[in-house]
Amino acid sequence: MARLNLILLAVAVACALAVVSSNHRARKLFTELEREQNRMRELEVEWGQLQLEQSTWAAHARVEKIARERLGMKVPAPGQVVTVEAAK
């Protein structure tokens, strides 16, 4: 009988240790999940900022200004414009 009690005690202790280990792992994973979610939010903010920056750099007025000032380009006269239609 004493031997059975010792075996049951060992099983109970093993189960208790397994529960503690499982809870610890769950907390670690939850902490990691929160960290990754924060990183995701930071990346979403950065993505929004980059999209805004891209739209600013690609604005038609800015491109036209740079073309005139740096490249010396100008709008062609109406007689110089040639329209080409794509073959279908």
N, CA, C and O atoms as a printed pandas DataFrame, in Angstrom:
     atom_number atom_name residue_name chain_id  residue_number  x_coord  y_coord  z_coord
0              1         N          MET        A               1    0.809   -1.191    0.000
1              2        CA          MET        A               1    0.000    0.000    0.000
2              3         C          MET        A               1    0.861    1.268    0.000
3              4         O          MET        A               1    0.564    2.235   -0.702
4              5         N          ALA        A               2    1.922    1.243    0.794
5              6        CA          ALA        A               2    2.813    2.402    0.853
6              7         C          ALA        A               2    3.474    2.626   -0.499
7              8         O          ALA        A               2    3.703    3.763   -0.913
8              9         N          ARG        A               3    3.772    1.537   -1.172
9             10        CA          ARG        A               3    4.397    1.648   -2.496
10            11         C          ARG        A               3    3.434    2.309   -3.495
11            12         O          ARG        A               3    3.860    3.135   -4.302
12            13         N          LEU        A               4    2.163    1.960   -3.448
13            14        CA          LEU        A               4    1.137    2.557   -4.307
14            15         C          LEU        A               4    1.004    4.047   -4.010
15            16         O          LEU        A               4    0.866    4.859   -4.925
16            17         N          ASN        A               5    1.046    4.403   -2.723
17            18        CA          ASN        A               5    0.977    5.816   -2.336
18            19         C          ASN        A               5    2.166    6.593   -2.892
19            20         O          ASN        A               5    2.004    7.719   -3.362
20            21         N          LEU        A               6    3.353    6.007   -2.844
21            22        CA          LEU        A               6    4.541    6.676   -3.385
22            23         C          LEU        A               6    4.424    6.850   -4.892
23            24         O          LEU        A               6    4.810    7.888   -5.430
24            25         N          ILE        A               7    3.901    5.851   -5.567
25            26        CA          ILE        A               7    3.727    5.945   -7.023
26            27         C          ILE        A               7    2.711    7.029   -7.357
27            28         O          ILE        A               7    2.938    7.840   -8.254
28            29         N          LEU        A               8    1.593    7.045   -6.638
29            30        CA          LEU        A               8    0.576    8.079   -6.863
30            31         C          LEU        A               8    1.116    9.470   -6.549
31            32         O          LEU        A               8    0.793   10.429   -7.250
32            33         N          LEU        A               9    1.931    9.590   -5.508
33            34        CA          LEU        A               9    2.549   10.873   -5.164
34            35         C          LEU        A               9    3.492   11.325   -6.283
35            36         O          LEU        A               9    3.494   12.497   -6.660
36            37         N          ALA        A              10    4.282   10.404   -6.805
37            38        CA          ALA        A              10    5.203   10.734   -7.899
38            39         C          ALA        A              10    4.423   11.178   -9.142
39            40         O          ALA        A              10    4.819   12.126   -9.820
40            41         N          VAL        A              11    3.326   10.498   -9.435
41            42        CA          VAL        A              11    2.497   10.879  -10.587
42            43         C          VAL        A              11    1.895   12.260  -10.366
43            44         O          VAL        A              11    1.856   13.071  -11.291
44            45         N          ALA        A              12    1.424   12.539   -9.152
45            46        CA          ALA        A              12    0.846   13.846   -8.836
46            47         C          ALA        A              12    1.893   14.951   -8.971
47            48         O          ALA        A              12    1.611   16.017   -9.518
48            49         N          VAL        A              13    3.097   14.691   -8.472
49            50        CA          VAL        A              13    4.178   15.691   -8.583
50            51         C          VAL        A              13    4.544   15.908  -10.054
51            52         O          VAL        A              13    4.766   17.042  -10.480
52            53         N          ALA        A              14    4.607   14.824  -10.822
53            54        CA          ALA        A              14    4.925   14.948  -12.250
54            55         C          ALA        A              14    3.854   15.754  -12.969
55            56         O          ALA        A              14    4.171   16.591  -13.814
56            57         N          CYS        A              15    2.596   15.513  -12.642
57            58        CA          CYS        A              15    1.499   16.281  -13.253
58            59         C          CYS        A              15    1.572   17.755  -12.862
59            60         O          CYS        A              15    1.358   18.634  -13.697
60            61         N          ALA        A              16    1.874   18.019  -11.599
61            62        CA          ALA        A              16    1.994   19.401  -11.133
62            63         C          ALA        A              16    3.125   20.117  -11.873
63            64         O          ALA        A              16    2.972   21.264  -12.293
64            65         N          LEU        A              17    4.253   19.439  -12.028
65            66        CA          LEU        A              17    5.376   20.041  -12.758
66            67         C          LEU        A              17    5.017   20.274  -14.220
67            68         O          LEU        A              17    5.417   21.278  -14.810
68            69         N          ALA        A              18    4.271   19.355  -14.796
69            70        CA          ALA        A              18    3.846   19.528  -16.188
70            71         C          ALA        A              18    2.923   20.733  -16.324
71            72         O          ALA        A              18    3.026   21.475  -17.300
72            73         N          VAL        A              19    2.026   20.941  -15.369
73            74        CA          VAL        A              19    1.119   22.100  -15.389
74            75         C          VAL        A              19    1.911   23.393  -15.263
75            76         O          VAL        A              19    1.657   24.353  -15.992
76            77         N          VAL        A              20    2.863   23.421  -14.348
77            78        CA          VAL        A              20    3.692   24.614  -14.165
78            79         C          VAL        A              20    4.478   24.906  -15.439
79            80         O          VAL        A              20    4.550   26.052  -15.884
80            81         N          SER        A              21    5.060   23.874  -16.017
81            82        CA          SER        A              21    5.828   24.053  -17.247
82            83         C          SER        A              21    4.937   24.543  -18.378
83            84         O          SER        A              21    5.329   25.419  -19.150
84            85         N          SER        A              22    3.750   23.982  -18.475
85            86        CA          SER        A              22    2.808   24.381  -19.524
86            87         C          SER        A              22    2.379   25.840  -19.357
87            88         O          SER        A              22    2.312   26.586  -20.334
88            89         N          ASN        A              23    2.091   26.243  -18.124
89            90        CA          ASN        A              23    1.720   27.641  -17.870
90            91         C          ASN        A              23    2.859   28.595  -18.203
91            92         O          ASN        A              23    2.638   29.659  -18.781
92            93         N          HIS        A              24    4.059   28.215  -17.843
93            94        CA          HIS        A              24    5.224   29.062  -18.145
94            95         C          HIS        A              24    5.395   29.222  -19.654
95            96         O          HIS        A              24    5.631   30.327  -20.143
96            97         N          ARG        A              25    5.276   28.133  -20.377
97            98        CA          ARG        A              25    5.410   28.189  -21.842
98            99         C          ARG        A              25    4.301   29.035  -22.457
99           100         O          ARG        A              25    4.546   29.796  -23.393
100          101         N          ALA        A              26    3.082   28.904  -21.936
101          102        CA          ALA        A              26    1.959   29.699  -22.447
102          103         C          ALA        A              26    2.210   31.190  -22.210
103          104         O          ALA        A              26    1.919   32.011  -23.079
104          105         N          ARG        A              27    2.743   31.539  -21.053
105          106        CA          ARG        A              27    3.039   32.949  -20.777
106          107         C          ARG        A              27    4.143   33.471  -21.687
107          108         O          ARG        A              27    4.062   34.595  -22.182
108          109         N          LYS        A              28    5.168   32.664  -21.909
109          110        CA          LYS        A              28    6.246   33.072  -22.822
110          111         C          LYS        A              28    5.708   33.306  -24.225
111          112         O          LYS        A              28    6.046   34.299  -24.869
112          113         N          LEU        A              29    4.865   32.386  -24.701
113          114        CA          LEU        A              29    4.300   32.516  -26.042
114          115         C          LEU        A              29    3.385   33.734  -26.139
115          116         O          LEU        A              29    3.373   34.419  -27.162
116          117         N          PHE        A              30    2.620   34.009  -25.084
117          118        CA          PHE        A              30    1.746   35.170  -25.080
118          119         C          PHE        A              30    2.557   36.460  -25.127
119          120         O          PHE        A              30    2.203   37.395  -25.846
120          121         N          THR        A              31    3.636   36.508  -24.366
121          122        CA          THR        A              31    4.521   37.679  -24.377
122          123         C          THR        A              31    5.118   37.879  -25.769
123          124         O          THR        A              31    5.188   39.004  -26.266
124          125         N          GLU        A              32    5.543   36.794  -26.388
125          126        CA          GLU        A              32    6.096   36.871  -27.741
126          127         C          GLU        A              32    5.042   37.333  -28.738
127          128         O          GLU        A              32    5.335   38.122  -29.636
128          129         N          LEU        A              33    3.821   36.844  -28.581
129          130        CA          LEU        A              33    2.725   37.269  -29.448
130          131         C          LEU        A              33    2.476   38.764  -29.330
131          132         O          LEU        A              33    2.321   39.449  -30.341
132          133         N          GLU        A              34    2.436   39.276  -28.107
133          134        CA          GLU        A              34    2.236   40.712  -27.901
134          135         C          GLU        A              34    3.367   41.525  -28.517
135          136         O          GLU        A              34    3.126   42.577  -29.110
136          137         N          ARG        A              35    4.594   41.047  -28.379
137          138        CA          ARG        A              35    5.736   41.749  -28.947
138          139         C          ARG        A              35    5.628   41.806  -30.478
139          140         O          ARG        A              35    5.898   42.839  -31.091
140          141         N          GLU        A              36    5.233   40.695  -31.076
141          142        CA          GLU        A              36    5.095   40.658  -32.537
142          143         C          GLU        A              36    3.920   41.513  -33.014
143          144         O          GLU        A              36    3.988   42.112  -34.088
144          145         N          GLN        A              37    2.851   41.574  -32.232
145          146        CA          GLN        A              37    1.729   42.430  -32.600
146          147         C          GLN        A              37    2.130   43.896  -32.529
147          148         O          GLN        A              37    1.722   44.693  -33.374
148          149         N          ASN        A              38    2.927   44.258  -31.526
149          150        CA          ASN        A              38    3.432   45.636  -31.451
150          151         C          ASN        A              38    4.313   45.943  -32.653
151          152         O          ASN        A              38    4.227   47.026  -33.232
152          153         N          ARG        A              39    5.152   44.997  -33.022
153          154        CA          ARG        A              39    6.018   45.180  -34.192
154          155         C          ARG        A              39    5.180   45.337  -35.458
155          156         O          ARG        A              39    5.501   46.149  -36.327
156          157         N          MET        A              40    4.102   44.554  -35.557
157          158        CA          MET        A              40    3.214   44.660  -36.708
158          159         C          MET        A              40    2.587   46.059  -36.785
159          160         O          MET        A              40    2.504   46.647  -37.863
160          161         N          ARG        A              41    2.148   46.585  -35.638
161          162        CA          ARG        A              41    1.560   47.927  -35.635
162          163         C          ARG        A              41    2.599   48.971  -36.035
163          164         O          ARG        A              41    2.288   49.901  -36.779
164          165         N          GLU        A              42    3.827   48.825  -35.546
165          166        CA          GLU        A              42    4.890   49.757  -35.923
166          167         C          GLU        A              42    5.151   49.696  -37.425
167          168         O          GLU        A              42    5.344   50.730  -38.065
168          169         N          LEU        A              43    5.159   48.491  -37.987
169          170        CA          LEU        A              43    5.394   48.343  -39.421
170          171         C          LEU        A              43    4.238   48.912  -40.238
171          172         O          LEU        A              43    4.455   49.458  -41.320
172          173         N          GLU        A              44    3.009   48.789  -39.731
173          174        CA          GLU        A              44    1.864   49.376  -40.431
174          175         C          GLU        A              44    1.966   50.895  -40.452
175          176         O          GLU        A              44    1.658   51.526  -41.463
176          177         N          VAL        A              45    2.400   51.485  -39.336
177          178        CA          VAL        A              45    2.583   52.942  -39.287
178          179         C          VAL        A              45    3.678   53.361  -40.267
179          180         O          VAL        A              45    3.525   54.331  -41.010
180          181         N          GLU        A              46    4.774   52.621  -40.256
181          182        CA          GLU        A              46    5.880   52.931  -41.178
182          183         C          GLU        A              46    5.426   52.793  -42.628
183          184         O          GLU        A              46    5.797   53.611  -43.470
184          185         N          TRP        A              47    4.628   51.769  -42.931
185          186        CA          TRP        A              47    4.117   51.563  -44.290
186          187         C          TRP        A              47    3.260   52.755  -44.714
187          188         O          TRP        A              47    3.374   53.234  -45.843
188          189         N          GLY        A              48    2.413   53.228  -43.822
189          190        CA          GLY        A              48    1.587   54.402  -44.130
190          191         C          GLY        A              48    2.443   55.629  -44.396
191          192         O          GLY        A              48    2.164   56.405  -45.310
192          193         N          GLN        A              49    3.481   55.800  -43.599
193          194        CA          GLN        A              49    4.379   56.944  -43.791
194          195         C          GLN        A              49    5.110   56.837  -45.128
195          196         O          GLN        A              49    5.281   57.835  -45.827
196          197         N          LEU        A              50    5.538   55.631  -45.479
197          198        CA          LEU        A              50    6.239   55.444  -46.756
198          199         C          LEU        A              50    5.310   55.684  -47.943
199          200         O          LEU        A              50    5.733   56.239  -48.957
200          201         N          GLN        A              51    4.053   55.272  -47.823
201          202        CA          GLN        A              51    3.103   55.523  -48.905
202          203         C          GLN        A              51    2.872   57.020  -49.077
203          204         O          GLN        A              51    2.804   57.527  -50.197
204          205         N          LEU        A              52    2.753   57.719  -47.948
205          206        CA          LEU        A              52    2.583   59.173  -48.006
206          207         C          LEU        A              52    3.805   59.835  -48.627
207          208         O          LEU        A              52    3.678   60.736  -49.456
208          209         N          GLU        A              53    4.986   59.386  -48.225
209          210        CA          GLU        A              53    6.220   59.929  -48.780
210          211         C          GLU        A              53    6.313   59.659  -50.283
211          212         O          GLU        A              53    6.725   60.530  -51.050
212          213         N          GLN        A              54    5.934   58.463  -50.696
213          214        CA          GLN        A              54    5.972   58.122  -52.119
214          215         C          GLN        A              54    5.018   59.009  -52.909
215          216         O          GLN        A              54    5.365   59.486  -53.989
216          217         N          SER        A              55    3.823   59.231  -52.380
217          218        CA          SER        A              55    2.872   60.072  -53.108
218          219         C          SER        A              55    3.378   61.510  -53.195
219          220         O          SER        A              55    3.127   62.204  -54.181
220          221         N          THR        A              56    4.088   61.951  -52.162
221          222        CA          THR        A              56    4.661   63.302  -52.193
222          223         C          THR        A              56    5.756   63.398  -53.254
223          224         O          THR        A              56    5.794   64.353  -54.030
224          225         N          TRP        A              57    6.650   62.399  -53.283
225          226        CA          TRP        A              57    7.751   62.429  -54.251
226          227         C          TRP        A              57    7.252   62.283  -55.688
227          228         O          TRP        A              57    7.872   62.808  -56.613
228          229         N          ALA        A              58    6.156   61.585  -55.879
229          230        CA          ALA        A              58    5.665   61.330  -57.227
230          231         C          ALA        A              58    4.591   62.324  -57.666
231          232         O          ALA        A              58    3.990   62.144  -58.726
232          233         N          ALA        A              59    4.339   63.359  -56.882
233          234        CA          ALA        A              59    3.304   64.334  -57.232
234          235         C          ALA        A              59    3.632   64.969  -58.590
235          236         O          ALA        A              59    4.782   65.309  -58.868
236          237         N          HIS        A              60    2.613   65.121  -59.417
237          238        CA          HIS        A              60    2.790   65.630  -60.777
238          239         C          HIS        A              60    3.473   66.998  -60.783
239          240         O          HIS        A              60    4.388   67.238  -61.571
240          241         N          ALA        A              61    3.022   67.893  -59.899
241          242        CA          ALA        A              61    3.605   69.238  -59.869
242          243         C          ALA        A              61    5.088   69.194  -59.523
243          244         O          ALA        A              61    5.876   69.953  -60.088
244          245         N          ARG        A              62    5.474   68.323  -58.611
245          246        CA          ARG        A              62    6.885   68.212  -58.219
246          247         C          ARG        A              62    7.726   67.680  -59.369
247          248         O          ARG        A              62    8.808   68.195  -59.652
248          249         N          VAL        A              63    7.216   66.639  -60.031
249          250        CA          VAL        A              63    7.950   66.060  -61.159
250          251         C          VAL        A              63    8.101   67.101  -62.276
251          252         O          VAL        A              63    9.168   67.235  -62.876
252          253         N          GLU        A              64    7.028   67.823  -62.537
253          254        CA          GLU        A              64    7.085   68.843  -63.589
254          255         C          GLU        A              64    8.074   69.955  -63.227
255          256         O          GLU        A              64    8.814   70.430  -64.088
256          257         N          LYS        A              65    8.088   70.368  -61.966
257          258        CA          LYS        A              65    9.021   71.417  -61.522
258          259         C          LYS        A              65   10.466   70.964  -61.693
259          260         O          LYS        A              65   11.300   71.720  -62.191
260          261         N          ILE        A              66   10.764   69.736  -61.283
261          262        CA          ILE        A              66   12.124   69.215  -61.416
262          263         C          ILE        A              66   12.504   69.092  -62.890
263          264         O          ILE        A              66   13.638   69.393  -63.263
264          265         N          ALA        A              67   11.569   68.655  -63.726
265          266        CA          ALA        A              67   11.842   68.522  -65.160
266          267         C          ALA        A              67   12.188   69.880  -65.765
267          268         O          ALA        A              67   13.085   69.981  -66.603
268          269         N          ARG        A              68   11.490   70.903  -65.346
269          270        CA          ARG        A              68   11.776   72.250  -65.880
270          271         C          ARG        A              68   13.097   72.806  -65.352
271          272         O          ARG        A              68   13.921   73.304  -66.119
272          273         N          GLU        A              69   13.290   72.715  -64.028
273          274        CA          GLU        A              69   14.445   73.367  -63.412
274          275         C          GLU        A              69   15.753   72.610  -63.635
275          276         O          GLU        A              69   16.743   73.200  -64.065
276          277         N          ARG        A              70   15.763   71.325  -63.350
277          278        CA          ARG        A              70   17.009   70.565  -63.412
278          279         C          ARG        A              70   17.322   70.028  -64.799
279          280         O          ARG        A              70   18.483   69.990  -65.207
280          281         N          LEU        A              71   16.302   69.618  -65.516
281          282        CA          LEU        A              71   16.531   68.983  -66.810
282          283         C          LEU        A              71   16.308   69.928  -67.989
283          284         O          LEU        A              71   16.591   69.579  -69.135
284          285         N          GLY        A              72   15.806   71.112  -67.705
285          286        CA          GLY        A              72   15.591   72.089  -68.766
286          287         C          GLY        A              72   14.499   71.671  -69.743
287          288         O          GLY        A              72   14.530   72.076  -70.905
288          289         N          MET        A              73   13.553   70.886  -69.304
289          290        CA          MET        A              73   12.482   70.431  -70.191
290          291         C          MET        A              73   11.371   71.470  -70.228
291          292         O          MET        A              73   11.232   72.278  -69.310
292          293         N          LYS        A              74   10.586   71.443  -71.290
293          294        CA          LYS        A              74    9.442   72.353  -71.407
294          295         C          LYS        A              74    8.318   71.636  -72.139
295          296         O          LYS        A              74    8.533   70.633  -72.821
296          297         N          VAL        A              75    7.130   72.168  -71.983
297          298        CA          VAL        A              75    5.961   71.582  -72.643
298          299         C          VAL        A              75    6.078   71.858  -74.137
299          300         O          VAL        A              75    6.347   72.995  -74.524
300          301         N          PRO        A              76    5.881   70.840  -74.995
301          302        CA          PRO        A              76    5.994   71.056  -76.443
302          303         C          PRO        A              76    4.831   71.896  -76.971
303          304         O          PRO        A              76    3.743   71.912  -76.397
304          305         N          ALA        A              77    5.087   72.586  -78.066
305          306        CA          ALA        A              77    4.040   73.361  -78.731
306          307         C          ALA        A              77    3.007   72.389  -79.299
307          308         O          ALA        A              77    3.339   71.238  -79.586
308          309         N          PRO        A              78    1.770   72.830  -79.464
309          310        CA          PRO        A              78    0.735   71.923  -79.976
310          311         C          PRO        A              78    1.098   71.262  -81.308
311          312         O          PRO        A              78    0.689   70.128  -81.556
312          313         N          GLY        A              79    1.843   71.937  -82.154
313          314        CA          GLY        A              79    2.230   71.366  -83.439
314          315         C          GLY        A              79    3.290   70.284  -83.320
315          316         O          GLY        A              79    3.478   69.503  -84.252
316          317         N          GLN        A              80    3.981   70.225  -82.200
317          318        CA          GLN        A              80    5.037   69.242  -82.000
318          319         C          GLN        A              80    4.536   67.933  -81.385
319          320         O          GLN        A              80    5.284   66.959  -81.306
320          321         N          VAL        A              81    3.284   67.910  -80.954
321          322        CA          VAL        A              81    2.733   66.727  -80.299
322          323         C          VAL        A              81    2.256   65.739  -81.351
323          324         O          VAL        A              81    1.472   66.097  -82.230
324          325         N          VAL        A              82    2.721   64.503  -81.269
325          326        CA          VAL        A              82    2.320   63.442  -82.195
326          327         C          VAL        A              82    1.622   62.357  -81.391
327          328         O          VAL        A              82    2.141   61.873  -80.385
328          329         N          THR        A              83    0.443   61.989  -81.851
329          330        CA          THR        A              83   -0.321   60.937  -81.156
330          331         C          THR        A              83   -0.134   59.625  -81.871
331          332         O          THR        A              83   -0.287   59.544  -83.089
332          333         N          VAL        A              84    0.199   58.591  -81.112
333          334        CA          VAL        A              84    0.423   57.261  -81.678
334          335         C          VAL        A              84   -0.620   56.330  -81.066
335          336         O          VAL        A              84   -0.761   56.275  -79.844
336          337         N          GLU        A              85   -1.338   55.611  -81.893
337          338        CA          GLU        A              85   -2.347   54.676  -81.400
338          339         C          GLU        A              85   -1.759   53.274  -81.406
339          340         O          GLU        A              85   -1.032   52.904  -82.328
340          341         N          ALA        A              86   -2.066   52.511  -80.400
341          342        CA          ALA        A              86   -1.568   51.147  -80.289
342          343         C          ALA        A              86   -2.322   50.239  -81.249
343          344         O          ALA        A              86   -3.536   50.361  -81.413
344          345         N          ALA        A              87   -1.593   49.331  -81.879
345          346        CA          ALA        A              87   -2.229   48.364  -82.792
346          347         C          ALA        A              87   -2.985   47.335  -81.974
347          348         O          ALA        A              87   -2.520   46.890  -80.924
348          349         N          LYS        A              88   -4.160   46.960  -82.470
349          350        CA          LYS        A              88   -4.976   45.979  -81.725
350          351         C          LYS        A              88   -4.973   44.650  -82.386
351          352         O          LYS        A              88   -5.605   43.715  -81.894
